[in-house]
Amino acid sequence: MALHRTAEAMRADLVSLRRALHREPEIGLYLPGTQARLLAALDGLPLEITTGRSLSSVTAVLRGAAPGPSVLLRADMDALPVTELAGVPYASAIEGAMHACGHDLHMAMLVGAARLLSGVRDRIAGDVIFMFQPAEEGPGGAEIMIKEGVLEASGNRPIAAYGLHVSAARQPYGYFTTRPGPLMASVDTLRVVVTGAGGHGSQPQYAKDPIPATCEMVLALQTYVTRTHDIFDPVVVTVGSLHAGTADNVIPAQARFEATIRSFSPYARERVCRGVTEVVTGIAQAHGLGIDVRIEDGYPVTVNDDREARFVADTIGELFGPERFGWMAHPEPGAEDFSFVLERVPGTFAFLSACPPESDPATAAPNHSPHAVFDDGVLPDGARLLAELTFRRLAPPVPHS
C-alpha cells in the first residue's frame, strides 16, 4: 500500500500537533490537557473512542470494512519531571516538566497512523486498536489500561501489537532498530531501611551504628552481582539514593538506601530479587541490626516475538530501504511498560532515531536529558510504518483465479 504521499501530506499537521503537545507536558496518570488535545486531533475520524476510568487514557477502535482479527498500536503520553534546557522555540511552558523522552512524537505518529488507516478502512479486514497510554515513566499505565479492557476493546484480543520509540542520540537521523527476543530490561526497586541505636559519635561502642553496615551492603551488592550472575544473562544493581544522619558527631538510629534492579530474563529477575534480599539481610544480622527490605515490582522484560520482529524489519526495508535499518546486537537496559502488552500479545517494539541531522549521534544529548532535542521530521515515517504494519496484517487475502 502506497501511503508515502498521504503521510507526507500531513507532515505540517503532525509537526504542529507534536509541538503543541511539547509546549504543555503533563506527568503521570492524570493528563487532562494531553487527553483533550488528542481527542480533538482524532475528532472526525470513524473511530469508537473511550477514555480511561482511573487514568487519562484514550482508546480508539477503527472497524474495517470486513470482519477479521485486531491489531493494536500504542503510544505513551506522559512527560518527565525535567526542566527543559534545549532552547527550542516550542520549549515546554510548564516549569519542571518536559517531553524529554519523545512521547510527544509518539502521540503525533499514532494520530497520523489513525488518519492513514481511516482513509483505507474499506480495504481492511479486521479492527485496529489505538492505545494512547499515560504513565509509562511511572507508575505504569499499560497495566492499568489492560485491567480496564484495552486488549478487548475491539471485541477480540489482538493478534499483533506494535509500538515505536524515538531516540535523541546514538543512531543517525531516521534509522530504525529492533531485535527479536529480549529488547529491554525488567526494572524493580530495592528499598532498604537499616535500624540500629543512635548515640554520640565519639563513643560508638555505646551505639549500634547503621552507617558502616549500610556501606558494606552497597559494596556487597556489587560483588554479589559479579560473582553470582551469568554475564550472558546479566543483571544490574545500582544504588541511586543513600541517606543517613544529621550531624558529623551523631550516630543516627537509621540509614536507608534505594537501588534499581535490571535484568533480561524472568529467571534472572527472580534470582536477583531473592539474592539481594539475602545479602543485605545477612549483613544486618551479622552486625546485630534491624532491617526492613522491600522490593517493588516494576516492569517485566520487554520481549519481541521473533516472527513479528522479522516482519517489522522486512517492512522497514521495503518502505525506507535496507540502509535505514539495523538489528540491535544487545538488549537495551532501559525498561518499558509496553512489556505488559507483549506478555499477552505477540508483537514488536522498535526504535526510530530522531537525532537532528546536524547533530553527532555520539555526542547529542540523550533521552531524559534537559538538553534532548528530537527532530520531528521523522513523524510521517513513523506514522507510515505503524499504518503499513497494520494494513499488511489486516489486508484481506487476494482471491486466486
C-alpha positions as CSV (number, residue, x, y, z in Angstrom):
1,M,0.0,0.0,0.0
2,A,1.5,3.3,-1.1
3,L,1.0,5.7,1.9
4,H,4.0,7.8,1.3
5,R,2.2,10.7,-0.3
6,T,-0.6,10.7,2.2
7,A,1.8,10.6,5.2
8,E,3.9,13.4,3.6
9,A,0.7,15.5,3.1
10,M,0.0,15.5,6.8
11,R,3.6,16.4,7.8
12,A,2.7,20.0,8.8
13,D,-0.3,18.9,10.8
14,L,1.7,16.3,12.7
15,V,4.5,18.7,13.4
16,S,2.0,21.3,14.7
17,L,0.4,18.7,17.0
18,R,3.7,17.4,18.3
19,R,4.9,20.9,19.1
20,A,1.6,21.8,20.9
21,L,1.9,18.7,23.0
22,H,5.6,19.5,23.7
23,R,4.7,23.0,25.0
24,E,2.3,21.7,27.6
25,P,3.6,18.4,29.0
26,E,1.9,16.6,31.8
27,I,3.3,13.9,34.2
28,G,1.9,10.6,35.5
29,L,-1.6,9.1,35.2
30,Y,-3.7,12.3,35.1
31,L,-3.1,14.1,31.8
32,P,-6.3,16.0,31.1
33,G,-4.9,18.6,28.8
34,T,-3.0,16.0,26.7
35,Q,-6.1,13.8,26.6
36,A,-8.2,16.7,25.4
37,R,-5.7,17.6,22.7
38,L,-5.6,14.0,21.4
39,L,-9.4,13.8,21.4
40,A,-9.5,16.9,19.3
41,A,-6.9,15.5,16.9
42,L,-8.9,12.4,16.4
43,D,-12.2,14.2,16.0
44,G,-14.0,13.4,12.7
45,L,-12.3,10.1,12.2
46,P,-14.5,6.9,12.1
47,L,-13.4,5.8,15.5
48,E,-15.1,4.3,18.5
49,I,-13.4,6.2,21.4
50,T,-13.4,5.6,25.1
51,T,-11.4,7.2,27.9
52,G,-9.9,5.6,31.0
53,R,-11.7,5.4,34.3
54,S,-8.7,5.7,36.6
55,L,-6.2,7.4,34.2
56,S,-6.4,9.9,31.3
57,S,-6.0,7.2,28.6
58,V,-7.6,7.3,25.2
59,T,-8.6,4.1,23.4
60,A,-9.9,4.3,19.8
61,V,-11.1,1.4,17.7
62,L,-11.3,1.5,13.9
63,R,-13.6,-1.0,12.3
64,G,-12.5,-2.3,8.9
65,A,-15.0,-2.9,6.1
66,A,-14.8,-6.7,6.5
67,P,-14.6,-8.8,9.7
68,G,-11.3,-10.1,10.8
69,P,-8.7,-10.0,13.6
70,S,-7.4,-7.0,15.5
71,V,-4.1,-5.2,15.7
72,L,-3.1,-2.9,18.5
73,L,-0.9,0.2,18.1
74,R,0.4,2.0,21.2
75,A,1.8,5.5,22.0
76,D,2.7,6.7,25.5
77,M,1.5,10.2,26.6
78,D,3.4,11.3,29.7
79,A,6.3,13.7,30.2
80,L,9.2,13.7,32.7
81,P,9.8,15.9,35.8
82,V,12.6,17.7,34.0
83,T,13.1,21.4,33.4
84,E,13.8,21.9,29.7
85,L,17.1,23.5,28.7
86,A,17.0,22.5,25.0
87,G,16.4,26.1,23.8
88,V,13.9,25.1,21.0
89,P,11.3,27.7,20.0
90,Y,8.4,25.3,21.1
91,A,10.0,24.6,24.5
92,S,7.9,23.5,27.5
93,A,5.9,26.2,29.0
94,I,5.5,24.2,32.2
95,E,8.2,24.6,34.8
96,G,9.6,21.3,35.9
97,A,8.0,19.2,33.1
98,M,9.4,18.2,29.7
99,H,8.8,15.7,27.0
100,A,12.4,14.6,27.3
101,C,11.7,11.1,26.1
102,G,9.9,11.8,22.9
103,H,6.4,10.7,23.9
104,D,5.0,13.8,22.2
105,L,6.3,12.4,18.9
106,H,4.8,9.0,19.7
107,M,1.4,10.5,20.1
108,A,1.6,12.5,16.9
109,M,2.8,9.4,15.0
110,L,-0.1,7.4,16.3
111,V,-2.6,10.1,15.4
112,G,-1.1,10.1,11.9
113,A,-1.5,6.3,11.7
114,A,-5.1,6.6,12.8
115,R,-5.7,9.1,10.0
116,L,-3.9,7.0,7.4
117,L,-5.8,3.8,8.3
118,S,-9.1,5.6,8.5
119,G,-8.6,6.6,4.9
120,V,-8.2,2.9,3.8
121,R,-10.7,1.3,6.1
122,D,-12.6,-0.1,3.1
123,R,-9.6,-2.2,2.4
124,I,-9.1,-3.6,5.9
125,A,-10.5,-6.9,7.1
126,G,-10.5,-6.5,10.9
127,D,-10.1,-3.8,13.5
128,V,-7.4,-1.5,14.8
129,I,-7.0,-0.6,18.5
130,F,-5.2,2.7,19.1
131,M,-3.8,2.8,22.6
132,F,-2.8,6.2,24.0
133,Q,-1.3,5.5,27.4
134,P,-0.4,7.7,30.3
135,A,2.3,7.0,32.9
136,E,4.9,5.0,31.0
137,E,7.5,6.8,33.1
138,G,5.7,5.5,36.2
139,P,3.7,4.2,37.8
140,G,2.8,2.1,34.7
141,G,-0.3,3.0,32.8
142,A,-0.2,0.0,30.4
143,E,-1.0,-2.5,33.1
144,I,-3.9,-0.3,34.3
145,M,-5.2,0.0,30.7
146,I,-5.1,-3.7,30.3
147,K,-7.1,-4.1,33.5
148,E,-9.6,-1.6,32.1
149,G,-10.0,-3.7,28.9
150,V,-7.8,-2.2,26.2
151,L,-6.9,-5.6,24.8
152,E,-10.6,-6.4,24.4
153,A,-11.7,-3.0,23.1
154,S,-12.5,-4.3,19.6
155,G,-14.3,-7.4,20.9
156,N,-11.4,-9.8,20.4
157,R,-7.8,-9.9,21.6
158,P,-5.3,-8.5,19.1
159,I,-3.2,-10.9,17.0
160,A,-0.3,-8.5,17.0
161,A,0.8,-5.3,18.8
162,Y,3.3,-2.7,17.7
163,G,5.0,0.4,19.2
164,L,7.7,2.8,18.2
165,H,10.1,4.8,20.5
166,V,12.1,7.7,19.3
167,S,15.7,8.4,20.4
168,A,17.6,11.7,20.5
169,A,21.1,10.2,20.2
170,R,23.2,7.2,19.4
171,Q,21.9,6.5,15.9
172,P,21.7,8.8,12.9
173,Y,18.5,10.6,12.0
174,G,15.8,8.3,10.5
175,Y,17.5,5.0,11.4
176,F,15.3,2.1,12.7
177,T,16.5,-0.6,15.1
178,T,15.0,-3.6,16.9
179,R,15.8,-7.2,17.8
180,P,13.9,-10.5,18.3
181,G,13.6,-11.8,21.8
182,P,14.5,-9.6,24.9
183,L,14.6,-6.0,23.8
184,M,14.6,-4.1,27.1
185,A,15.2,-4.9,30.7
186,S,12.8,-5.5,33.5
187,V,13.0,-3.0,36.4
188,D,12.4,-3.4,40.1
189,T,13.2,-1.1,43.0
190,L,15.0,-2.3,46.2
191,R,14.3,-0.2,49.3
192,V,16.2,-0.9,52.5
193,V,16.0,0.6,56.0
194,V,18.7,-0.4,58.4
195,T,17.9,0.3,62.1
196,G,20.4,0.4,65.0
197,A,20.7,2.6,68.1
198,G,21.8,6.2,68.0
199,G,24.5,7.7,70.1
200,H,27.4,10.1,70.4
201,G,29.9,10.0,67.5
202,S,32.8,9.9,70.0
203,Q,31.6,6.7,71.7
204,P,30.4,4.3,69.0
205,Q,30.7,1.3,71.4
206,Y,27.6,2.5,73.2
207,A,25.5,2.7,70.0
208,K,24.6,0.4,67.1
209,D,25.8,2.3,64.1
210,P,23.8,1.5,60.9
211,I,26.1,3.5,58.6
212,P,29.1,1.1,58.3
213,A,26.8,-1.8,57.7
214,T,24.9,0.1,55.1
215,C,28.1,1.0,53.3
216,E,29.0,-2.7,53.4
217,M,25.7,-3.6,51.9
218,V,26.2,-1.2,49.0
219,L,29.6,-2.7,48.2
220,A,28.5,-6.3,48.8
221,L,25.6,-5.9,46.3
222,Q,28.2,-5.2,43.5
223,T,30.3,-8.2,44.4
224,Y,27.1,-10.3,44.6
225,V,26.2,-9.3,41.0
226,T,29.6,-10.0,39.5
227,R,30.2,-13.3,41.4
228,T,26.7,-14.8,41.2
229,H,25.1,-14.0,37.9
230,D,25.9,-15.2,34.4
231,I,27.4,-12.4,32.3
232,F,25.4,-13.8,29.3
233,D,22.2,-13.3,31.3
234,P,23.2,-10.1,33.1
235,V,21.7,-8.1,35.9
236,V,22.4,-4.5,37.0
237,V,22.0,-3.3,40.6
238,T,22.7,0.5,41.0
239,V,22.2,2.3,44.3
240,G,20.9,5.7,43.5
241,S,19.8,7.0,46.8
242,L,21.6,6.8,50.2
243,H,20.7,8.7,53.4
244,A,21.8,8.7,57.0
245,G,22.4,11.1,59.8
246,T,22.1,14.8,60.5
247,A,25.4,15.8,62.0
248,D,29.1,14.7,62.0
249,N,29.1,13.8,65.7
250,V,25.8,12.0,65.9
251,I,25.4,8.3,65.2
252,P,21.9,8.0,63.7
253,A,19.4,5.3,64.5
254,Q,18.6,4.6,60.9
255,A,20.2,4.5,57.4
256,R,18.4,3.9,54.2
257,F,19.1,3.4,50.5
258,E,17.3,2.6,47.3
259,A,18.5,0.7,44.2
260,T,17.3,0.0,40.8
261,I,17.5,-3.6,39.6
262,R,17.6,-4.5,35.9
263,S,17.5,-8.0,34.3
264,F,16.8,-9.5,30.9
265,S,15.0,-12.8,31.7
266,P,12.4,-13.9,34.2
267,Y,14.8,-16.4,35.7
268,A,17.5,-13.7,36.4
269,R,14.8,-11.3,37.7
270,E,13.5,-13.8,40.2
271,R,17.0,-14.8,41.3
272,V,18.4,-11.3,41.7
273,C,15.5,-10.1,43.7
274,R,15.8,-13.0,46.1
275,G,19.6,-12.7,46.2
276,V,19.9,-9.0,47.1
277,T,17.4,-9.6,49.9
278,E,19.5,-12.3,51.3
279,V,22.7,-10.3,51.0
280,V,21.5,-7.2,52.9
281,T,19.6,-9.2,55.5
282,G,22.7,-11.3,56.3
283,I,24.9,-8.2,56.7
284,A,22.4,-6.6,59.0
285,Q,22.1,-9.8,61.2
286,A,25.9,-10.0,61.4
287,H,26.0,-6.5,62.8
288,G,23.1,-7.0,65.2
289,L,21.0,-4.5,63.3
290,G,17.3,-4.5,62.3
291,I,16.4,-4.3,58.7
292,D,13.4,-3.8,56.5
293,V,13.8,-4.9,52.9
294,R,11.2,-4.2,50.2
295,I,11.3,-4.9,46.6
296,E,8.7,-3.1,44.5
297,D,7.8,-4.8,41.3
298,G,8.3,-2.6,38.2
299,Y,8.1,-3.6,34.5
300,P,8.8,-7.1,33.1
301,V,11.3,-7.7,30.4
302,T,10.2,-6.4,27.0
303,V,10.2,-9.4,24.7
304,N,9.7,-9.1,20.9
305,D,8.1,-12.0,19.1
306,D,10.7,-13.5,16.7
307,R,8.3,-13.7,13.7
308,E,6.9,-10.2,14.3
309,A,10.4,-8.7,14.6
310,R,11.4,-10.1,11.2
311,F,8.1,-8.8,9.8
312,V,8.8,-5.3,11.1
313,A,12.4,-5.4,9.8
314,D,11.3,-6.6,6.4
315,T,8.6,-3.9,6.2
316,I,11.1,-1.1,7.2
317,G,13.5,-2.3,4.5
318,E,10.7,-2.3,1.8
319,L,9.4,1.1,2.8
320,F,12.5,3.0,3.5
321,G,15.4,1.0,2.2
322,P,17.7,-1.6,3.9
323,E,20.2,1.1,4.7
324,R,17.8,2.6,7.3
325,F,17.5,-0.5,9.4
326,G,19.9,-2.4,11.7
327,W,19.5,-5.3,14.1
328,M,20.5,-4.5,17.7
329,A,23.3,-6.7,18.9
330,H,22.2,-6.4,22.6
331,P,19.1,-5.6,24.6
332,E,18.6,-2.1,25.9
333,P,18.9,-1.8,29.7
334,G,16.1,0.7,30.0
335,A,12.7,-0.6,30.8
336,E,9.3,-0.1,29.1
337,D,5.8,-0.9,30.2
338,F,4.7,-1.9,26.7
339,S,6.2,-5.2,28.1
340,F,2.8,-5.8,29.8
341,V,1.1,-5.8,26.4
342,L,3.8,-8.0,24.7
343,E,3.4,-10.6,27.6
344,R,-0.1,-11.1,26.3
345,V,0.1,-10.3,22.6
346,P,2.8,-11.2,20.1
347,G,4.3,-8.1,18.7
348,T,7.4,-5.9,18.3
349,F,8.7,-2.7,19.8
350,A,11.2,-0.8,17.7
351,F,13.3,2.4,17.9
352,L,13.5,5.3,15.4
353,S,16.2,7.9,15.7
354,A,15.0,11.5,15.8
355,C,18.5,12.8,16.4
356,P,18.7,16.1,14.5
357,P,20.6,15.5,11.2
358,E,23.0,18.3,12.1
359,S,24.0,16.7,15.4
360,D,26.5,14.0,16.0
361,P,24.6,11.0,17.4
362,A,27.6,10.0,19.6
363,T,27.6,13.3,21.4
364,A,24.0,14.5,21.2
365,A,22.0,14.8,24.4
366,P,20.2,11.5,25.1
367,N,16.6,10.8,26.1
368,H,15.8,12.1,29.6
369,S,18.3,14.9,29.3
370,P,17.0,18.5,29.8
371,H,19.0,19.3,26.6
372,A,17.5,16.5,24.5
373,V,16.2,17.6,21.1
374,F,14.0,15.3,18.9
375,D,13.7,16.2,15.2
376,D,10.0,16.0,14.3
377,G,10.9,15.4,10.6
378,V,10.5,11.7,11.4
379,L,6.8,11.9,12.1
380,P,5.5,11.0,8.7
381,D,7.8,7.9,8.5
382,G,6.7,6.8,12.0
383,A,3.0,7.2,11.2
384,R,3.5,5.4,7.8
385,L,5.3,2.4,9.4
386,L,2.7,1.9,12.0
387,A,-0.1,2.1,9.4
388,E,1.7,-0.1,6.9
389,L,2.4,-2.8,9.5
390,T,-1.3,-2.8,10.5
391,F,-2.6,-2.8,6.9
392,R,-0.4,-5.7,6.0
393,R,-1.6,-7.8,8.9
394,L,-5.3,-7.0,8.2
395,A,-5.4,-6.7,4.4
396,P,-8.0,-9.2,3.1
397,P,-6.5,-12.2,1.2
398,V,-6.2,-11.7,-2.6
399,P,-8.6,-14.3,-4.3
400,H,-6.9,-16.7,-6.6
401,S,-8.4,-17.2,-10.1
